[in-house]
Amino acid sequence: MLSPYLHAYDTDLHGLVSRLERVLAVLCLDVAAVRTLATHLALKQGNAPEAAQAVTELLTAWRRAGVAP
């Protein structure tokens, strides 16, 4: 099923996954939890309770969008 797409865009499965990761990253920018998580990671506070809650919210948003199990 992916072969025509991969051939049309002259890429392999790794390239496709890389492109999809970029799309997912852009979609995440609209989730408020991403800003919270990015702030905590930038301040090296990734283990703060707020950062953990932000990860949970982000995964929930991904599940709703159908991009996470």
N, C-alpha and C positions, 0 to 999 in steps of 0.2 A: 504494500500500500504506500509506503514511503519512497519507494524507488523512483517514481516519476518526479517527485518533489526534489529529492536529493540530486537527481540528474539535471533537472531544470536549473537549479541554483548552484550547480557544480560544487557540491559539498558532500560530506560524509555524515554519519550519525553524530559524531563528536561536534561537527560544525552546527548541525541542527540543534543539538542540546544547548550549545553555546548561545545561539540566537534566541532560543526560547528562554534561557536564563536572563538575557537582557530585557526581553519583553516582560518577564515576571518582575524584574527589578523596577522597571518603569511603573508597572501597575501597583507595586508596593508603595511608591512614593505618595500615593493618595490615602494611605492608611495611617491614621494618627499615631498608632503604636510604633510605626517605623521611625518617626521623628524621636520618640521617647527612647527607643532602643539605640538609635544612632548617637544620641546625646550621651547616654550612659557608656556606650562603647568608646566614644571619643574621650571621655573623662576617665577611662579605665575603671569603670564601675559596672562592668558587665555582670557581676554577681549580686547586684542590688535587687531587692524584691520588685522594684518598679520595672527593672529590665526583664526579669523573669515573667512578670505579668504582660509586658509588651510582646514577648515572644509568644505567649499563649494567645494573645489577641491576634497577632499576625498569622499564626497557624490556623486559627479559627476562620479568619478572613480567607485564607488560601483554600480551606476546606469548602467554604461556601461557594467559592469560585470554581471549585472542582479541580484544583491544581495540587492538592495535597491529600494524602490518604486519611 
